[in-house]
Amino acid sequence: MNPLTMRVLLDNWEDRGLLHRVRKEVDPLYELGAVINTKEGKEPFLFEKVKGYHTPMAAGLGGDRELLADSMGIKASELIPKIIDSIVNPIPTTLKQTGPVQENLVTGDFDLADLFPIPTYHADDSGAYYVSGILVVKDLSGQKRYTSIRRMQYLGGNRTNILITSPELMEQYAHYEEMGEPMEVAVMFGVVPAVVLSSQISTHLYHTDKLDVAGALLGQSLDVVQCKTVDLEVLAEAEIVLEGRMLPHEREMEGPFGELAGYYGTRTPQPIVEFSAVTYRNDAIAQTIFPSSYEERLPMALVREATLFSTVRQVVPNIKAVHIPMGGVARYHAVIQIKKKHEGDGKQAALAAFASDKDLKHVVVVNDDVDIFDSDDVEWAIATRVQASDDVFIVPGAKGSPLESSHHLKGVTDKMGIDATYPLGKEELFKRTSIPFAVNLEDYL
Ligand SMILES: Cc1cc2nc3c(=O)[nH]c(=O)nc-3n(C[C@H](O)[C@H](O)[C@H](O)COP(=O)(O)O)c2cc1C
C-alpha cells in the first residue's frame, strides 16, 4: 500500500537510506534553504532542529522523477500514463468526523511565526514565506473543491499576503470583493508528493477535484475532515492546516521574491489572508519546498507533459513520449519523441505543442531512437539532423508567459520549432552506431 501520510513516507525512505536527516540546528533564515539547495530539491531532507522551533521540517520530497514515482508505488516511466488515468478516473475522498490533523487547535489571538518555521530563502527576498502550502478553496457554487499552491508572505500576527497568478481564482476572489465578502481558504502542509502533483493540474482545463485525483494517483480514497472555522474540507492526514479568509479590498506590498525561473519577481500589491485557526497533528512535521528548485519545477512539468502528450497525440498519433526539461524552467521548452510516419509529422507535432500550451517557447521534435531525457542525445539529434533553413520555424510575437523575463521586456514571445527528425526513407544515412552486445565492466577489472 502506498504511504498516504508524509510521516510514513519519510520513515519508509529513511529505512531505505533515501532520506537526509539533519540533526544539526539550522536557521530558517537562509540556512535551511541553503542546505536543501545542496541537492537542488531532488533529495528528501528532514531537519530535526529548526532554530527557534520545536517542530521538525521536511523538504525535497517530490523533486526527482524516480522518487516521486516511488512515493506512488510506480516507476518513473509510468508517471505520465498514471497522471492521465487519474484525471480520467479520480477516486472520491471520504469525509470523516475527525482526523489526526485536528488533534490540536489554535484559535483566537495568535502569531503564525510562534507556531511553525517560516523560512526565508533568497538573498533579496522581502521576508519569510510559506512556499509549499496546498491551498484549498471552493468554487462560487460551493459545490466544487480545488487545490493549488500559492506563496504567502508572512506579514506578522495572523496575516500573510497571497500571490495568485491564475485568472480563474482571481476572478472568483474579485466576485467576493464585489459583494464585500471574504473568500474562505485553507492551507495544508505536510502532504505526500501525489497531493502536490495533483494540485498542479489546470483547473481551467479539467475542472476536476484535485484531491480525488491525488486519491487515484495513490490508489485509494483519501480521508478529509471539515475545517473548524471555514466551510472547507482538508486532508485528515495532513500535518498542519491553516484556516482563514482572503479579505476584500485589502492589499499589501509583496516581493521581491526569488521565483521559479531563478529571477526575483517584482514588488506588487497583493491580497491579504487573515487566519482564524491552525490545526495540527501531535508531533507535527512542517514542510517546505525550496522555490525554483526541482521540487517546485517537477510537478508542474509532469502535469504539463501529461497535457502535452494528450494534445499532440490528437494530430500526431504516432507520438511516443514528451519531456519538459527542468533547464527550460519546467514550462518553456519541450522535447517530443515521435515514430515518424509522414513528412510533416515533426513540424505538426511542434505546432500542436505550441497550440496546447502558451508558455512554450522552444519545441524540439526527435525520432524514437533519441533519448529525450538525455540533453546530450537531444543536442546530438539537433547537431546531426537539422538544417536550419528547412527544419527551424519561428513564429514571432505570440502570447507567452508573464513569469519570463525576456517576454516581460518584449511584451510578446517568439515561438521556435525545431524538427530534428530525419527525412523518411533515409534510415541508412541516419542509422546510429552500436556495439553488438553489452558488457559488465566488473567482469573485466
Ligand atoms: C512549489 C510551488 C509554488 C507555486 N507558487 C505559486 C504562486 O505563488 N502563485 C501562483 O499563482 N501559482 C503558484 N504555483 C503554481 C500553481 O500552484 C499552479 O499553477 C496551479 O496549482 C494550477 O492550478 P490552477 O489551474 O487551479 O491555477 C506554484 C506551484 C508550485 C509547485
The ligand as an SDF file (V2000), in Angstrom:
LIG
                    3D

 31 33  0  0  0  0  0  0  0  0999 V2000
    6.0630   24.9750   -5.1220 C   0  0  0  0  0  0  0  0  0  0  0  0
    5.0860   25.7150   -5.9790 C   0  0  0  0  0  0  0  0  0  0  0  0
    4.8440   27.0630   -5.7390 C   0  0  0  0  0  0  0  0  0  0  0  0
    3.9150   27.7630   -6.5030 C   0  0  0  0  0  0  0  0  0  0  0  0
    3.6740   29.0840   -6.2200 N   0  0  0  0  0  0  0  0  0  0  0  0
    2.7000   29.7420   -6.8830 C   0  0  0  0  0  0  0  0  0  0  0  0
    2.3510   31.0730   -6.5140 C   0  0  0  0  0  0  0  0  0  0  0  0
    2.9570   31.6700   -5.6250 O   0  0  0  0  0  0  0  0  0  0  0  0
    1.3350   31.6670   -7.1670 N   0  0  0  0  0  0  0  0  0  0  0  0
    0.6500   31.0410   -8.1740 C   0  0  0  0  0  0  0  0  0  0  0  0
   -0.2890   31.6050   -8.7170 O   0  0  0  0  0  0  0  0  0  0  0  0
    0.9890   29.7940   -8.5800 N   0  0  0  0  0  0  0  0  0  0  0  0
    1.9770   29.1300   -7.9460 C   0  0  0  0  0  0  0  0  0  0  0  0
    2.2960   27.8450   -8.3000 N   0  0  0  0  0  0  0  0  0  0  0  0
    1.6100   27.2500   -9.4540 C   0  0  0  0  0  0  0  0  0  0  0  0
    0.1870   26.8910   -9.1260 C   0  0  0  0  0  0  0  0  0  0  0  0
    0.0980   26.1530   -7.9290 O   0  0  0  0  0  0  0  0  0  0  0  0
   -0.4430   26.0860  -10.2900 C   0  0  0  0  0  0  0  0  0  0  0  0
   -0.3490   26.8540  -11.4400 O   0  0  0  0  0  0  0  0  0  0  0  0
   -1.8500   25.7960  -10.0360 C   0  0  0  0  0  0  0  0  0  0  0  0
   -1.9920   24.9350   -8.9960 O   0  0  0  0  0  0  0  0  0  0  0  0
   -2.5650   25.2290  -11.2370 C   0  0  0  0  0  0  0  0  0  0  0  0
   -3.9010   25.1630  -10.8690 O   0  0  0  0  0  0  0  0  0  0  0  0
   -4.9830   26.2160  -11.3250 P   0  0  0  0  0  0  0  0  0  0  0  0
   -5.2950   25.9400  -12.7460 O   0  0  0  0  0  0  0  0  0  0  0  0
   -6.1130   25.9250  -10.3980 O   0  0  0  0  0  0  0  0  0  0  0  0
   -4.4180   27.5960  -11.1380 O   0  0  0  0  0  0  0  0  0  0  0  0
    3.2220   27.1190   -7.5590 C   0  0  0  0  0  0  0  0  0  0  0  0
    3.4800   25.7690   -7.8010 C   0  0  0  0  0  0  0  0  0  0  0  0
    4.3930   25.0700   -7.0220 C   0  0  0  0  0  0  0  0  0  0  0  0
    4.6360   23.6010   -7.3100 C   0  0  0  0  0  0  0  0  0  0  0  0
  1  2  1  0
  2  3  1  0
  2 30  2  0
  3  4  2  0
  4  5  1  0
  4 28  1  0
  5  6  2  0
  6  7  1  0
  6 13  1  0
  7  8  2  0
  7  9  1  0
  9 10  1  0
 10 11  2  0
 10 12  1  0
 12 13  2  0
 13 14  1  0
 14 15  1  0
 14 28  1  0
 15 16  1  0
 16 17  1  0
 16 18  1  0
 18 19  1  0
 18 20  1  0
 20 21  1  0
 20 22  1  0
 22 23  1  0
 23 24  1  0
 24 25  2  0
 24 26  1  0
 24 27  1  0
 28 29  2  0
 29 30  1  0
 30 31  1  0
M  END
$$$$
